[in-house]
Amino acid sequence: MFHFLTKSIFKVIRECSDELDVDAYVIGGFVRDIFLERESKDIDIVTIGKGIDLAAKLHQKLGEDAHISIFKNFGTAQVKYTELEIEFVGARKESYTRDSRKPIVEDGSLVDDQNRRDFTINALAIGVSKNNYGKLLDPFNGLEDLKSKIIRTPLSPDITYSDDPLRMMRAIRFAAQLNFSIEESSFQAIFKNKERIKIVSMERITDELNKIILSPTPSVGFKLLFDTGLLNLIFPEMAKLQGTETIKGLSHKDNFYHTLEVLDNVSKKSTNLWLRWAAILHDIAKPATKRFEEGHGFTFHGHEDKGARMVPKIFTNLKLPLNEKMKYVQKLVELHLRPIVLAKTEVSDSAVRRLLFEAGDDIDDLMLLCESDITTKNPNKVKRYMLNFEIVRKKLVELEEKDKLRNWQPPIDGLEIMKLYDLSPGREIGILKNALKDAILDGLVENTYEGAKSFLDAKFLEIKSVT
């Protein structure tokens, strides 16, 4: 087993533990990732004794290149050294009360510490002291579960998830990140204990949700969230997308599974969390806008506008940031049909200019979202859409080079309009500004100061003649 401890830091930790005469083990995710052949910079060390003392000794040996943080109330310490973050804690055992996921902690043995771990694959430990250096301790066959790609709890899953309900989210997150399956009794325990998620703060839930969204294939996690009943509790707006309806032989697609397809499509091309959120929310208002039109079928008119209006409330409920990231998602939700409409019709310069004006620097992300939204299984339709999208993209490049409309600002703003025509703030300023914007976007006026001034001179005289 020695060859698994390839980082030189472990030899220094061994020296420190020997000098203090304590047993120490690297445990949890770092060990799991050794066997998964994944690089990890977070190292958890558990000691049979005081973890803070071992951290202090390591800090002393590493010198000024290391930084130590001590958390006496929790009995833990962290040493940062080069790119590594090493957490130290004494072995402990835990017990829980019904109304809290915060454990009552007591000193314990290594076995106690492994018992309290969430999953067998995270209970693996390797000795880093002289008398156990490189020895693997795997009391729950976590190595076998790694090979079989199974998420399983060390002890009773019913107790594990009831004690700390956040572990239900973590189980699904690991399944999504690693492409593992959740063992059947564990899955059933999540379903049984799903209501317990209500004692967990939304910040912690959303942190796990974002990790699911950032996994290679996020649909894996969302399907598990839906099937266990957790999604309806933490994100009911998304759960409502599921299902189809048929009236007079006419049906609509299942918007939940369509959304997951779009999300996976986006995730193949971008690691941008907020673009992935836009994929999740692009059709979020379809349940609220669904109508059946006789002889036509189901419609979802205005779902892009209503969906954009829903974004702030959803972000508030999920404790997501209410800043430019939310506005970015809101913009993409609102505009997500525009390139699709252009791709279905003959592309006019005016329509492309307006799209470029409204999307600004987010135009490339918007196009990626729209291309990902094509989930039809008809290859001819896919080919036709993609060819049309390519035409839209070329138009965007041509007009951006020619008209410089990305993040467009008018050549003459409201303040200068007031000076030029000796106007006070009022309705006339707005009329002139909007007329100039529309004229430039419609290609009637060049996007230059001279072109804008000539147009405004004529427009001002026209307004004056009317008044």
Secondary structure, DSSP 8 states (H G I E B T S, - for coil): -GGG--STHHHHHHHHHHHHT--EEEETHHHHHHHHT----EEEEEESS-HHHHHHHHHHHHGGGEEEEEETTTTEEEEEETTEEEEEEE-EEEE--TT-SS-EEEE--HHHHHHTSSSGGG--EEE-STTTTT-EE-TT-HHHHHHHTEE--SS-HHHHHHH-THHHHHHHHHHHHHT-EE-HHHHHHHHHHGGGGGGS-HHHHHHHHHHHHTSSSHHHHHHHHHHHTHHHHH-HHHHTT----EETTEE---HHHHHHHHHHHHHHH---HHHHHHHHHTTTTHHHH-EEETTTEEE-TTHHHHHHHHHHHHHHHTT---SHHHHHHHHHHHHTTHHHHHHHS---HHHHHHHHHHHGGGHHHHHHHHHHT---S-HHHHHHHHHHHHHHHHHHHHHHHHH--TT---SS-HHHHHHHTT--SSHHHHHHHHHHHHHHHTTSS-SSHHHHHHHHHHHHHHHHHH-
